[in-house]
Amino acid sequence: MLRELFIRDFGIIDNLHITFAPGLNVLTGETGAGKSMLVDAVTAILGARAQPEWLRAGASRALVEGIFDLSPSVREHITAFLAEHGLEGDEDTLILSRELRANGRSLARINGRVVTAALLAEVGRLLVDIHGQGAHLSLLRPRAQLFLLDRFAHLEDLRAAVAEEVARLRAVRKEMEALRRNERELAQRADLLAYQIREIEEAQLEPGEEEALEAERRRLAHAVQLSEGIEQALQALEGDTGTLPGVIDLLGEVGTRLLRLSDLDASLGPLAQQAELLADQVNDLLRELAHYRDTLEFNPRRLEEVEERLALIRGLKRKYGDTVEDILAYAAQAAEELARIEHADERLADLEAEEAALLENLGRLAADLSRRRHAAAQALARAVEQELKDLRMEHTQFRVHITQEEDPRGIPVEGRRLAFDSTGIDRVEFLVSTNPGEPLRPLARVASGGETARLMLALKTVLAHADPVPTLIFDEIDVGIGGRLGSVVGRKLRQLAETHQVLCVTHLPQLAAHSTHHIHVRKEVAGERTVVRVRVLEGEERVRELAAMLGAPTQTGLQSAYELLQQAQQGGRPPKTS
């Protein structure tokens, strides 16, 4: 639900903060006080196209921010969507904002992160429906009407089963189309794959081979330098015969001297042992270096072979991957693709059989879904027409129009091939005729704002448990209706507010009396500028406002307003008399 609304420099509004409540919120005030401007501000944070008049005269920018509390059922619909776009925030709260600038540009944000107006609108459609002026009206969209009919009839699980089968059928058909591509193209592809596989197999590559060859190449190319260096190291260890002693001789002498001295001081014994250990380690080093020297070879032919092998590997890497492992993986994938091409006829036959089975099962599911929709459509139409009678639209006809379309590649249903998508075979549209003799027309083409709002109210009342949108705003719903009908509308709105948050702009006291949260909107002049102010009315203030709306701010009018409020708060029943 919409909990708070912050508005700055929007239209005639300079700076405003409004807190809304659960249940039925009504906004009242004189004509031109700014009530509809508040509705416009909400449409702005729902992604509507920015209007030049929204920017307050003389201001460089306008800002609207709405804070929404998310109930568990709403979180279920919106959390995954937000996560998909990296817009996670507090799981219980969502913040939408819109900044409008004097240069005509605007900036949209969700949870403080900049988004496109289109994305803001997608999120907004999950949170708010605005009725009465044609703006943000989800029920006017045929696809939304189909989903609402399914929710009304509790068909979501069956539709999900249809969608799952449709996804499988599309995957099968996609593979079949790939297999049925031009035969010459497939033959050329098979030749290419066979050549590539043969080229890689003939190379007889081994994982890690390139690194080992690189190391061998370096040894062969620098064999002379390595040999000379090892000889110098051996001489340093062994000593230059007849001249200087080597490291081994020196360590032996150190050990001998320390061993003798340990007779005089026993603490030198461990040091003598350490010198002996070092001498052993140097001897080990000497043997390892001598062995390495003996393995060094001056083999130009082997160096040439290594260079050629590395050149072969580099050539294969340019074609098939960055490493030997990548090349081998490419060969495995190519072999799999070649096998599929070579066995395309067998695979195609399997897929055709699978397609036939899927079509048969899908036909049964879609036919069952369609039958249930037709039955639910009649029940929904009867319920909506009954609601419309209560709203003084007793001559209005309402129908749920369900059609199918022929398609040779469609689902077989009762001897016909019907077009389909993930929702099944049906195209659903709500039709209405508001006057006797007029043809039924799509709901979106109902001209009167007041009629549209009452139609929406009737639909929302019937679909209250099916419609997931938590906040409903009704503007101009009281156009063309009198006080008696206003009380009926108020009662309907209050019933609707048991499952949704409802905001309603009204001039009818009979409707306003049913609210659980009464907000008064007024204009005043401050510093030679017109500004909008709001105030939540309670107790006597509310009675006085209802009396003013009745046009009788007298003592008798106050009594009438009080009785009207009492009757509304008792559910529309007349107050008890003693």
N, C-alpha and C positions, 0 to 999 in steps of 0.2 A: 504494500500500500504506500501511497505518497504521504510521507510524514511531515516534511517541511519543504517550503518553497522560498528561495531567496531571489529577489528581483532588484536590479539596479539600472536606472536610466533606460527603461523599456517603455516606449510609448509615452504616456503621461505619468508613468510611475517613476518616482525618483529613487526611492530606497524602501523596500518592503520585505518583511519577513512574516510568512504565514505558517501556522501550524495546523495541520489537519488531523482528524481523528478517525478511528474505525467507524463503520456504520454509515449513516446518511448525513453528509455535510451539505448544507444549503448556503448559497451566497445570495444575499438580497441587497437592495439599494436602488436609488433612483436611476432612471434611464440615463446612460452616459456616464455613470459613476466610475466605470472601469471594470465591471464584472467580466465582460467578454475579453477585456485586455488580459485578465488573469488567465483565462482559458488559452488565449494566444501564447502567453508565456509558457504554458505547459506544452503546447504544440511545438514550440521552439526547441525544448529539450528532448522532444521525441523525434527530432530530425526533419521537421517541416522546412520547406524552402523559405529562406529569410526574406522578409518584406522590408522595404525602405522605411515604412512608417513605424516599424518596431523600435527604431533608434530615437531616443528622446532628443528633441531639438536642442542643438548646441553641445551635445555630448559627443565624445570621440569614440565611445564604445558602450555597448549594453551587455549586461551579464545576467543570465538566468541559471539557477542551480537548484536541482531537486534531489532530495534525500528520500530513498525508498527503503522501507523495511520489507525483508523477504521472508515470507512464510515458508514452511517446509515444502508445500506443494509447488510454490513458485520457484524455489531453489532447484527443485527437481528438473524444471524445464530450462532454467537459465544458466546454471552453474557450468554445465558442459560446454555451452555456447561461449561463455566468457573465457573458460580455460583454453578453448580452441584458438582464441584470438589473443591469448596472453593478457587477459584483463581481470585476473583474479584479484579479490580484495577481501574485505570482511565478509564472511559467508552470510551474515544476517543483514547486511546493509549494502546498498548500491547507490552511487552518486553519479548523476548525469548533469552535465553543464554545457552551456552554449554561450559563446562570446560573439557578439555582432559588432563589426567595426564600421567606421564612417566611410571607408573606401569600398564598402559592399561585400567584403570578405567576412567569413565567419569561421569560428574555431570550435570544434566539438570535442568533448572529453567524457570518458567513462572511467570512473575511479581515479581521476586525475591524469589519465593517459590520453594523449591526443588520438582521435579516431576520425574516420570520414563521417559525413552526415548520413550516408547510406547505412553504415554500420550502427550509428546511433539510432536510426529509424528501426533497424531490425530488432535491437534490444527493446526499444520503446514499444513495439507491437506486442511484446510479451508482458508488458507492464500496465498499459493504459489503452482504453478505447474511448474515443471522444465522439459523442453522438449529437446530431442536431444540425451541424453545419457541413457535413460531408467530409470532415477532416479526420484522418487516422481511423477510418471506419473499417475494421477488419471483417465485419459481417457482410460487407458488400462484395468481398472477393469470393468468387465461386469455389476456389480451392479451400478456403477457410470454411465455407458452408458445408462442403463435403466432410471435413474433419469434425465439425460440430454435429452433423447428422450421425456420424459414427459414434461420437461420444454420447450423444443422446440415447442411442440404441445399444451402448456398451459393446461396440464391435471392434475396439482397438486391437484385441488379440488376434481376431480373424484377419483384419487388414494387415497386421504385422506378418502373419503366416503367408499371406498373398505376396507381400513385399519380398519376403525371403525367397519364395519360389521364383519370383520375377528376376531377382538378382542372379540366381543360379541359371535360369534360362538365358539371360543376357550373356553370362560368361560362356556358356556352351555355344551360343550363336556367334560370339566374337571369335572363338577358336575355329569354328567351322568356316567362317568367312576368311580367316587367315589361311586355312588349308585349301580353300577354293580359289585362291588367287591364280593369276595367269600361270599356266603349266610351264611355259618357257622360263618364266622368272624363277620358279621353283627349281627347275632343272639346272639353271645357271647357278643358283645359290648352292645346290647340292655339289656341283663340280668344284666351286670355290672352297666349300667346306672340306671336301675330300682332299684337295690339294694342300690346304692349310694343315689338316691333321697329319697328312703324310710328311710334310716338311718338318713338323715338330717331332713326330715319332722317329724320323730318320736321324735327327740330331741326337737322340738318346740322352736327353738332359737328365741331370740328377740334382735334387735340391741341395743347395750349398756348394755346388760345383764351381760357380763363378768365383766365389771368395777364395777357394782353395787354389784355383788357377792363377788368380792375381798374386797370391803369396808366392807360388812357385815361379811365376814370371819374374818377380822382383829378385828372388834368389839367383836365378839363372843369369839375369841381366847384370847382376853385381857380384858375380862369383869371385872375380879377381880381388875386388876391394874387400869382400868378406874374408877371403883366404888370408890376405895380408894382415888384416886386422886381428884375426884369430892367432896367427903366428906370433904377432907382437904380444898378445895377451899371454900366450903360453910361455914365451921367453921371460916375461915379467914374473910369472909364477915359478918357473923352473930355474931361472938365472941364466946369465950368459956364460957358458962353460969356459972356465979358465980366467974369468975376470970378475964380474959382480955376482954375489949370491942372489938367489931368487926368494920370493915370498915364503915358499915352503921351508927353505933352509933357515931363514930368519925366524919363522915361527917355531921351528924345532929348537933353535938355540934359546929362544925366550923360554920355552917350556922347560928345557933342561936346567937353566939357571934358576928359575922359580922353584923347581923341584928340590934343588940343592938348598936354596935359602929356606925352604919350608922346614928343614931340619933345625934351623935356628928359630924360626917363627911359624908355628903350625897354622896361623891364619892365612899364610900364603899358599897353603895346599889347594884350596878351591880355585885360586887364580892359576895355579899350575895346570889343574885339570881343564880349566877353560881354554888355556893356550893349546893344550893337546887336542881339545875338541875343534878349535879353529883350524888347527893343522889338518885334521881329518876332513873337515869341510872343504878346505882349499884343495886337498887331494881329489875329493869328489868333483869339484869344479874343473880341475885339470883334466880328469878323465872324460867329462862331458864335452869340454871344448875340443879335446883331441878327437873324440868320436864325431863331433859336428864337422871338424876339418876333413875327416876321412870321407864324410858323405857328400861334401861339396864336389860338384862336377862342372867341368867346362864343356858344355854340350850345346853348341849353336843349333844343331838340328832339333833338339828337344825344345829349345827356346822358340824356334820357328813354329813348331807344332802347337805350343801353348798359345802363341800369338794368333795363329789361325783359328784355334778353338774359341778364343775370346772374341775374335772378330765375328765368328758365326753366331755366338750368343748375343752380341750387340745387335746384329742384324735382325735376329728374331725378336729382341726386345723392342726394336723400333716398330715392329708390326703388331706384336701381341701382348706386350705388358712391360712393366718396369723392372720385374725380377724374373728369375727362372721359375719361381713358384707361380707367378702370374701367367707365364706362358703355358705351363702345364695345366693350370686351371682353365685357360681359354681353350686348350685342346679338348679337355673333358666336356666343356659346354658345347663346343662345336660338334663333338661326337654325338651328344644327346640330340642336338638340333637336326643333324644329318639322319639319325635314326628315325626321328619324327617324320621327316620328309620322305624317307624311304618306305615308311609304313603309313603314309598319309591316308591311303585308301582304307586300310583297316581301322585307323583312328577315326576317319570320317564316318564310317559305318557305325562305330560305337557311339559317336556323338549324335548321329541322326536318331539312333535308338533312344539315347538319353533325352534328346529334345522331344521326341514323341511322348515319352513317359511324363516329362515335365509339363508339356502342354495339356495332357489328359488330366493330370492332377490339378494343374492350375485352373483348368476349365471348371472342375468340380468346386474348387475353393471360391473362385470368382463368382460363379453362378449362385452359390450359397450366400456369399456376401451381398450380392445384388438383390436376391430375394428378401433378405433381412432389411436391407436399406429401403426397399419399396414398402414393406410393412411399417417400418419406423417412420417413413415419410408421411404416411397417412395419419399416424398418431400425432406426429409433430404438427401437421397442418391443423388438425382439430384443436389441439391445445392452444396454438397461437391464435386461431380465430376466436376461441373463447376469451382469451386475454384481451383481444382487440374489442370485443363486445363490451367488456368492462370499461374500456378506455373510450367509449362512445364512437367506435369505428365498426359498428355492427354490420355495415354493408361491405366491409372489406373482405375480399377473398385472398387466401394465402395458400400457395401450393409449393411443394418440393418437386421440381421437375428433374427427372432422372432420364438420361439418354445414353445410348451407346452408338458407336460408329463402326461401320464395316471396315475390315482390313484383311487382305489375303494372308498376311503374315501374323495375324492376331491369334487370340485364344479361341479354340473351338467350344462354343456354348450352344447347345440345343440346335445343332445343325448350321450354325452361323460362325463365321470367323470375325471376332470383334477386337478392335484396338484396345490396348491396355497400357497401363503404367504401374508403378509400385503401389497405387491405391486400388487397382482392380480395373474393371471394364466400364465403370459408371462415370458420367459427367453430371455433376449435381449443381443445380442453381435454384435459388429461392425466387419465386414469382409472386407478384401481388397485383391486385386490382382494388383501388380504394373507393371506386364509385360504381354503382350498378351500370351495366352496359359497357363498361370499359374492358378492354382485353387485359389478360394477365401480362405483366411486363417484369423484366428483371428488377430485383430489389434496388439495384444501383440507380435505376432510372426514375425512382419516385421523386417528384419535383419538390413537394412541400417540405420545408425543414421541420415543421411541427409534426407532420404525418410521419416523416422518416424517424424522428425521435421517438414517437409513440410506437412505431413498428419495432424499433430497436428495443424499447422497453418491454414490449410483449415477448419478443424473441429471447431477450436476456432473462426474463422471468421464467420462461419455460426451460431455457437451457442453463439455468443458474448453476446446476451441479456439473454440467458438461463443459462450461466455458472456463478455461484456466486463467484468463486475463483478470488480475485482481482488482484493478481500479477502473471504474466506469464514470465518465463525465458526461452529463446531459446538459446541453445548452439549447435554449429555445424550445424546450419540450412543452411549455405551456402556451405556445402560440396558438391562438384560435380556440382555446378552451376556456370554460367558465369556472366558477368557484366549486360547483358540485363535482365536476369532473376532476378539478384540481385536487380535491380530497381523495378521489379514487387513485389518481396518479401518485399522490404522496404516499398512500398506503402501499401501492405496488412497489414504489422505490424503497420504502422502509423494509418490505419483505425481501427485496433483492439485496438490500444492505446487510442481511443476515449472513450472506455468503460472499459478498464483495464489499469493498469500500466504494461508496457512491458520492460523487460531487455533483450538485445540481444548481444551475443558475436559474432563478425564478423570480417572477413578479407576483405570484399567487400566494396569498397568506395561507390558503387552505392546504397548499402543498408544503410550504415552509414549516407549518406547524408540526409536520411529521418528522422533522429532522432530529438527529441526536447531537448535532454540532451546528450552531447557527452563526454564520459569519456575516457581518454587515460591512458593506463597501461604500465609501463616500468620497466625494471630491472636496477639496478645499484649496484656498489660495494661500500660499506661503512665500513671502518675498517676491510678490508679483508673478509667481509661477504656480500653475495648477499642479497639485499633487494628489495622490490617491492614498487613502488611509483605510485600514481594516480594524475591526474590533469583534471579538467573540462575545456574543450576547447570551446572557443567562438571566434567569429570574424575571424581575420586573422590566429590565431593559428589553428582553425578548418580547414580552407582552406589549410594550409600547411600540416596538417595531411592527408587530403584527397588526396592531390597531392602525398605525400609519398606512400600512399596506391595504387595509380595509377602507381607507379614506375617511376614517372616523376617529381622530385622536381626542375624543371626548370621553367622559366617564362611562357613558353607555358603550362607546366603541371599545374602551379598555376591557369592560366586562365581556363583550362579545369575543374579543381576542383571547381573553383568559379561558372562556368556555371552549373556544375553537382549539386552543392548545391542549386543554384537558381531554377533549374528545379524541384528538389525534394521538395523544400519548397513551390512550386506552385502546389503541388499535383501530380507531375510526368509529368506535361505538359511541352513541350519545351518552353524556355523563349521567350517572344515576341521580335520581331525585329522591328527596326524603318524604 
